[in-house]
Amino acid sequence: MESNEAGNGYKIWGVDGVVYGPVELPMLVSWVKDERVAANTWIYREENDSWQKASQLQELQLFFREKPAPGTNAALAALSAANLKPGALRRVKILADMKDAQLERFVQFMEVQSVRQWTEIVKQGEPGNAMYLVLEGELRVRMMISGKETIIATLSLGEFFGEMSLFDHGPRSADVVANKDSVLLKISAASFEKLFNVAPELAAPFLLSMSKTLAARIRADNKRLKDSVNFARGAGM
């Protein structure tokens, strides 16, 4: 087949050692889509008088971008897009003891979210239906009191929030806002229920680890309350 416009055609080095063409770009693209031309197929570009592999031609690169393998979970693909591997989930304290194989299964029940700075992830008073694990970035937990912001806590890599909504779907007790661009792992109540039913061997250590962290938080809160009461009594308040 001859190109209709001299100098702008392409020739293809076939697997049989025969050079086909020249053909125009639309025909070449159709051959790529039909998988008659692979990423490593040598293509002669008349315009610049050179041979290049198909995946190296700028006009064809779109068709050879790496795609998730069939059956690959969207969360795993999102981790890859965020330059994170399943093992990076060990940055979250409650996942630190899981093995790679467990983490790869675990993330299949989750959703990876990239959030921009100043994004409000949860809003006080709204019904809760998910918890979040912080994979990257920093967030603040705040309450608006008389129109003014009161910061309750700052969350960073490895921490989590919103866990109570997995159990009672109650209203959020505070806002959570991203201080920086952040990457979160979202666990919806529906996904958690599915995890519990389909993979209890993953849900059990996750719940145990989360319970230990919550217990440590309660002990720390109790100590702060006790210290505050002792201080108030010592000051005669």
C-alpha positions as a Markdown table, in Angstrom:
| # | Residue | x | y | z |
|---|---|---|---|---|
| 1 | Met | 0.0 | 0.0 | 0.0 |
| 2 | Glu | 1.5 | 3.3 | -1.0 |
| 3 | Ser | 1.3 | 6.5 | 1.1 |
| 4 | Asn | -0.8 | 9.2 | -0.4 |
| 5 | Glu | 1.7 | 11.9 | 0.8 |
| 6 | Ala | 5.3 | 11.3 | 0.1 |
| 7 | Gly | 7.7 | 11.6 | 3.1 |
| 8 | Asn | 5.0 | 11.0 | 5.7 |
| 9 | Gly | 4.6 | 7.2 | 5.5 |
| 10 | Tyr | 5.7 | 4.3 | 7.7 |
| 11 | Lys | 7.2 | 1.0 | 6.9 |
| 12 | Ile | 6.9 | -2.0 | 9.2 |
| 13 | Trp | 9.5 | -4.8 | 9.7 |
| 14 | Gly | 7.4 | -7.9 | 10.0 |
| 15 | Val | 8.2 | -10.9 | 12.2 |
| 16 | Asp | 8.6 | -12.8 | 8.9 |
| 17 | Gly | 11.5 | -10.5 | 7.9 |
| 18 | Val | 9.5 | -8.7 | 5.3 |
| 19 | Val | 9.1 | -4.9 | 5.2 |
| 20 | Tyr | 5.5 | -3.8 | 4.8 |
| 21 | Gly | 4.4 | -0.4 | 3.6 |
| 22 | Pro | 4.6 | 2.4 | 3.3 |
| 23 | Val | 1.3 | 3.0 | 5.1 |
| 24 | Glu | -0.2 | 6.2 | 6.6 |
| 25 | Leu | -0.6 | 6.8 | 10.3 |
| 26 | Pro | -4.3 | 5.8 | 10.5 |
| 27 | Met | -3.5 | 2.4 | 9.0 |
| 28 | Leu | -0.5 | 2.0 | 11.3 |
| 29 | Val | -2.7 | 2.8 | 14.4 |
| 30 | Ser | -5.3 | 0.3 | 13.3 |
| 31 | Trp | -2.6 | -2.4 | 13.1 |
| 32 | Val | -1.4 | -1.4 | 16.6 |
| 33 | Lys | -4.9 | -1.8 | 17.9 |
| 34 | Asp | -5.3 | -5.1 | 16.1 |
| 35 | Glu | -2.0 | -6.2 | 17.8 |
| 36 | Arg | -0.4 | -6.8 | 14.4 |
| 37 | Val | 2.2 | -4.2 | 15.4 |
| 38 | Ala | 3.7 | -4.8 | 18.9 |
| 39 | Ala | 5.7 | -2.4 | 21.1 |
| 40 | Asn | 9.0 | -3.8 | 20.0 |
| 41 | Thr | 8.2 | -3.9 | 16.2 |
| 42 | Trp | 10.6 | -1.9 | 14.2 |
| 43 | Ile | 9.0 | 1.0 | 12.3 |
| 44 | Tyr | 10.7 | 3.1 | 9.6 |
| 45 | Arg | 9.5 | 6.7 | 9.6 |
| 46 | Glu | 10.0 | 8.3 | 6.2 |
| 47 | Glu | 9.7 | 11.9 | 7.6 |
| 48 | Asn | 13.0 | 11.6 | 9.5 |
| 49 | Asp | 14.5 | 8.6 | 7.6 |
| 50 | Ser | 15.0 | 6.5 | 10.7 |
| 51 | Trp | 14.0 | 3.1 | 12.3 |
| 52 | Gln | 12.5 | 3.1 | 15.8 |
| 53 | Lys | 10.6 | 0.6 | 17.9 |
| 54 | Ala | 6.9 | 1.3 | 17.7 |
| 55 | Ser | 6.7 | 2.2 | 21.4 |
| 56 | Gln | 9.4 | 4.8 | 20.9 |
| 57 | Leu | 7.4 | 6.7 | 18.2 |
| 58 | Gln | 5.7 | 9.7 | 19.9 |
| 59 | Glu | 2.6 | 9.3 | 17.8 |
| 60 | Leu | 2.1 | 5.7 | 19.0 |
| 61 | Gln | 3.2 | 6.0 | 22.7 |
| 62 | Leu | -0.4 | 6.5 | 23.8 |
| 63 | Phe | -1.2 | 2.9 | 22.7 |
| 64 | Phe | 1.7 | 1.3 | 24.5 |
| 65 | Arg | 1.4 | 2.9 | 27.9 |
| 66 | Glu | 1.6 | 0.3 | 30.6 |
| 67 | Lys | -1.9 | -1.0 | 31.5 |
| 68 | Pro | -2.9 | -3.1 | 34.5 |
| 69 | Ala | -3.0 | -6.8 | 33.8 |
| 70 | Pro | -6.5 | -8.3 | 33.5 |
| 71 | Gly | -7.9 | -8.8 | 36.9 |
| 72 | Thr | -5.6 | -6.3 | 38.6 |
| 73 | Asn | -7.4 | -4.5 | 41.4 |
| 74 | Ala | -8.0 | -0.8 | 41.0 |
| 75 | Ala | -6.5 | -0.1 | 44.4 |
| 76 | Leu | -3.2 | -1.8 | 43.3 |
| 77 | Ala | -3.2 | 0.2 | 40.1 |
| 78 | Ala | -3.7 | 3.4 | 42.2 |
| 79 | Leu | -0.9 | 2.5 | 44.5 |
| 80 | Ser | 1.4 | 2.1 | 41.5 |
| 81 | Ala | 0.2 | 5.4 | 40.1 |
| 82 | Ala | 1.2 | 7.0 | 43.5 |
| 83 | Asn | 4.6 | 5.3 | 43.3 |
| 84 | Leu | 3.7 | 3.1 | 46.3 |
| 85 | Lys | 4.1 | -0.6 | 46.6 |
| 86 | Pro | 1.8 | -2.8 | 48.8 |
| 87 | Gly | 4.8 | -3.0 | 51.3 |
| 88 | Ala | 4.5 | 0.7 | 51.7 |
| 89 | Leu | 1.3 | 0.1 | 53.6 |
| 90 | Arg | 3.4 | -1.0 | 56.6 |
| 91 | Arg | 4.0 | 2.7 | 57.1 |
| 92 | Val | 0.5 | 2.6 | 58.7 |
| 93 | Lys | 1.1 | 1.3 | 62.3 |
| 94 | Ile | -1.9 | -1.0 | 62.3 |
| 95 | Leu | -0.7 | -2.8 | 59.1 |
| 96 | Ala | 3.0 | -3.0 | 60.1 |
| 97 | Asp | 2.9 | -6.7 | 61.0 |
| 98 | Met | 1.2 | -7.9 | 57.8 |
| 99 | Lys | 3.2 | -9.8 | 55.2 |
| 100 | Asp | 3.4 | -8.7 | 51.6 |
| 101 | Ala | 0.9 | -11.3 | 50.4 |
| 102 | Gln | -1.5 | -10.2 | 53.1 |
| 103 | Leu | -1.1 | -6.6 | 52.2 |
| 104 | Glu | -1.8 | -7.3 | 48.5 |
| 105 | Arg | -5.0 | -9.0 | 49.5 |
| 106 | Phe | -5.9 | -6.4 | 52.0 |
| 107 | Val | -5.7 | -3.5 | 49.6 |
| 108 | Gln | -8.1 | -5.2 | 47.2 |
| 109 | Phe | -10.9 | -4.3 | 49.6 |
| 110 | Met | -9.8 | -0.6 | 49.8 |
| 111 | Glu | -9.6 | 2.5 | 47.8 |
| 112 | Val | -6.5 | 4.7 | 47.4 |
| 113 | Gln | -7.3 | 8.4 | 47.3 |
| 114 | Ser | -4.9 | 11.3 | 46.5 |
| 115 | Val | -6.2 | 14.5 | 48.1 |
| 116 | Arg | -4.9 | 18.0 | 47.4 |
| 117 | Gln | -4.0 | 20.5 | 50.1 |
| 118 | Trp | -7.0 | 22.1 | 51.9 |
| 119 | Thr | -9.3 | 19.3 | 50.9 |
| 120 | Glu | -12.0 | 18.6 | 53.5 |
| 121 | Ile | -12.1 | 14.8 | 53.7 |
| 122 | Val | -14.8 | 14.5 | 56.4 |
| 123 | Lys | -17.1 | 17.1 | 57.8 |
| 124 | Gln | -18.4 | 17.4 | 61.3 |
| 125 | Gly | -22.0 | 16.3 | 61.7 |
| 126 | Glu | -22.2 | 14.4 | 58.4 |
| 127 | Pro | -23.0 | 10.6 | 58.5 |
| 128 | Gly | -19.8 | 8.6 | 58.5 |
| 129 | Asn | -19.4 | 5.5 | 56.3 |
| 130 | Ala | -15.6 | 5.0 | 56.0 |
| 131 | Met | -12.3 | 5.2 | 57.8 |
| 132 | Tyr | -9.0 | 6.5 | 56.4 |
| 133 | Leu | -5.4 | 5.5 | 56.8 |
| 134 | Val | -2.7 | 8.1 | 56.1 |
| 135 | Leu | -0.1 | 6.8 | 53.6 |
| 136 | Glu | 1.5 | 10.2 | 52.8 |
| 137 | Gly | 1.0 | 13.8 | 53.8 |
| 138 | Glu | -0.5 | 15.6 | 56.8 |
| 139 | Leu | -4.0 | 16.4 | 58.0 |
| 140 | Arg | -5.6 | 18.2 | 60.9 |
| 141 | Val | -8.6 | 17.3 | 62.9 |
| 142 | Arg | -10.6 | 20.4 | 63.8 |
| 143 | Met | -13.8 | 21.7 | 65.3 |
| 144 | Met | -15.4 | 25.0 | 64.4 |
| 145 | Ile | -16.5 | 26.7 | 67.7 |
| 146 | Ser | -18.2 | 30.1 | 67.5 |
| 147 | Gly | -16.9 | 30.4 | 63.9 |
| 148 | Lys | -13.3 | 29.8 | 65.0 |
| 149 | Glu | -11.1 | 26.8 | 64.2 |
| 150 | Thr | -9.9 | 24.7 | 67.1 |
| 151 | Ile | -7.3 | 22.1 | 66.2 |
| 152 | Ile | -7.9 | 18.8 | 68.0 |
| 153 | Ala | -5.0 | 16.8 | 66.5 |
| 154 | Thr | -2.6 | 16.6 | 63.6 |
| 155 | Leu | -2.4 | 13.4 | 61.7 |
| 156 | Ser | 0.6 | 12.2 | 59.7 |
| 157 | Leu | 2.1 | 9.2 | 58.0 |
| 158 | Gly | 0.9 | 5.9 | 59.6 |
| 159 | Glu | -2.1 | 7.2 | 61.5 |
| 160 | Phe | -5.8 | 6.7 | 60.9 |
| 161 | Phe | -9.2 | 8.4 | 61.6 |
| 162 | Gly | -12.9 | 7.9 | 61.2 |
| 163 | Glu | -12.8 | 4.3 | 62.5 |
| 164 | Met | -16.0 | 4.5 | 64.6 |
| 165 | Ser | -18.0 | 5.0 | 61.4 |
| 166 | Leu | -17.3 | 1.3 | 60.5 |
| 167 | Phe | -19.4 | 0.2 | 63.4 |
| 168 | Asp | -22.1 | 2.8 | 64.0 |
| 169 | His | -22.4 | 5.0 | 60.9 |
| 170 | Gly | -22.8 | 7.9 | 63.3 |
| 171 | Pro | -22.2 | 11.6 | 62.5 |
| 172 | Arg | -18.6 | 12.7 | 62.3 |
| 173 | Ser | -17.4 | 14.3 | 65.5 |
| 174 | Ala | -15.0 | 16.8 | 63.7 |
| 175 | Asp | -13.7 | 18.0 | 60.4 |
| 176 | Val | -10.5 | 16.5 | 58.9 |
| 177 | Val | -8.7 | 18.8 | 56.4 |
| 178 | Ala | -5.5 | 18.1 | 54.4 |
| 179 | Asn | -2.6 | 20.4 | 55.5 |
| 180 | Lys | -0.6 | 19.1 | 52.6 |
| 181 | Asp | -1.1 | 17.0 | 49.4 |
| 182 | Ser | -1.8 | 13.5 | 50.9 |
| 183 | Val | -2.4 | 9.9 | 49.9 |
| 184 | Leu | -5.1 | 8.1 | 51.9 |
| 185 | Leu | -6.3 | 4.5 | 52.0 |
| 186 | Lys | -10.1 | 4.6 | 52.3 |
| 187 | Ile | -12.0 | 1.7 | 54.0 |
| 188 | Ser | -15.7 | 2.0 | 53.5 |
| 189 | Ala | -18.1 | 0.3 | 55.9 |
| 190 | Ala | -19.3 | -1.9 | 53.0 |
| 191 | Ser | -15.8 | -2.9 | 52.1 |
| 192 | Phe | -15.0 | -3.7 | 55.7 |
| 193 | Glu | -18.1 | -5.9 | 56.0 |
| 194 | Lys | -17.0 | -7.7 | 52.8 |
| 195 | Leu | -13.4 | -8.1 | 54.2 |
| 196 | Phe | -14.9 | -9.5 | 57.4 |
| 197 | Asn | -17.0 | -12.0 | 55.6 |
| 198 | Val | -14.7 | -13.0 | 52.7 |
| 199 | Ala | -11.3 | -12.8 | 54.4 |
| 200 | Pro | -11.7 | -13.1 | 58.2 |
| 201 | Glu | -8.0 | -14.1 | 58.5 |
| 202 | Leu | -7.2 | -10.6 | 57.4 |
| 203 | Ala | -9.9 | -8.8 | 59.3 |
| 204 | Ala | -9.0 | -10.3 | 62.6 |
| 205 | Pro | -5.4 | -9.0 | 62.9 |
| 206 | Phe | -6.5 | -5.7 | 61.4 |
| 207 | Leu | -9.2 | -5.3 | 64.2 |
| 208 | Leu | -6.8 | -6.5 | 66.9 |
| 209 | Ser | -4.1 | -4.0 | 65.9 |
| 210 | Met | -6.7 | -1.2 | 65.6 |
| 211 | Ser | -8.1 | -2.1 | 69.0 |
| 212 | Lys | -4.6 | -1.8 | 70.6 |
| 213 | Thr | -4.1 | 1.6 | 69.1 |
| 214 | Leu | -7.5 | 2.8 | 70.3 |
| 215 | Ala | -6.8 | 1.4 | 73.8 |
| 216 | Ala | -3.5 | 3.4 | 73.8 |
| 217 | Arg | -5.4 | 6.5 | 72.8 |
| 218 | Ile | -8.0 | 6.1 | 75.6 |
| 219 | Arg | -5.3 | 5.6 | 78.2 |
| 220 | Ala | -3.5 | 8.7 | 76.9 |
| 221 | Asp | -6.8 | 10.7 | 77.1 |
| 222 | Asn | -7.5 | 9.4 | 80.6 |
| 223 | Lys | -4.0 | 10.5 | 81.7 |
| 224 | Arg | -4.5 | 13.9 | 80.3 |
| 225 | Leu | -7.9 | 14.2 | 82.0 |
| 226 | Lys | -6.4 | 13.1 | 85.3 |
| 227 | Asp | -3.5 | 15.5 | 85.0 |
| 228 | Ser | -5.9 | 18.3 | 84.2 |
| 229 | Val | -8.0 | 17.5 | 87.2 |
| 230 | Asn | -5.0 | 17.3 | 89.5 |
| 231 | Phe | -3.7 | 20.7 | 88.1 |
| 232 | Ala | -7.1 | 22.3 | 88.7 |
| 233 | Arg | -7.3 | 21.0 | 92.3 |
| 234 | Gly | -3.8 | 22.1 | 93.0 |
| 235 | Ala | -4.6 | 25.5 | 91.8 |
| 236 | Gly | -7.7 | 25.6 | 94.0 |
| 237 | Met | -10.0 | 25.9 | 91.0 |
